[in-house]
Amino acid sequence: MSIHRHWILLIPLMLAGCSQGATTISSSVPTSAPPTLAASAPASATSVPTVASAQPAPTQASSSINCTGPAALTPAMTEGPYFKAGSPERASLYVQGMAGTKLAVTGYVLTADCKPIGHALLEFWQADAKGNYDNSGYTLRGHQFTDNTGRYQLTTVVPGLYPGRTEHIHVKVQAPNGPIVTTQLFFPGVAQNQSDSIFNQKLLLAMQNTNDGIAATYNFVITTK
Ligand code: FE
């Protein structure tokens, strides 16, 4: 997979996402702050000023959240046929020697008014680098919870293509006692994005190369009840 291609195609998206005068707020919320279960998040996303208002700028330190409220809710998307309940709790789905490009995805789970949601559940599942799901075991399947600042970190590999689908990672996100949002994350610059009928650019990762694969970011914006 060509990372250069990713960058060339991603730059206009970044510029679009960064030109809205978004306010950067510190993520160093007091660790004693309770999860924002009672946040009065707007139920409608119609007044959202920009598609990418809650997404981190790629050059931004991961310790801050670039979010302008009201932020667009993360779009829901079909679960697909390969979800399997009972995954282990783990932030890393990567196993030493696993084929494919190593990928670290970090970000926050936020309310529409940009408040971090602590102890939010994230459940990830995906195909391996060859496009195959483990339907008998739990390879590349796992769940985790955000920390007190609403942050998560997933370590995995870039999934492969399989017939009819572009590269994607499935995820379910849920605030404590909130509704489950089932969706998928996509990769910038993949040619098959254009031919995948359910591809949504609002679900694109922001990516950059590192000396250990790819570092990507994505912030989820969900309702808490
Ligand atoms: Fe899939």
Boltz pocket constraint, residues with backbone or C-beta under 6 A from the ligand:
constraints:
  - pocket:
      binder: B
      contacts: [[A, 79], [A, 80], [A, 82], [A, 127], [A, 165], [A, 168], [A, 170]]
      max_distance: 6.0
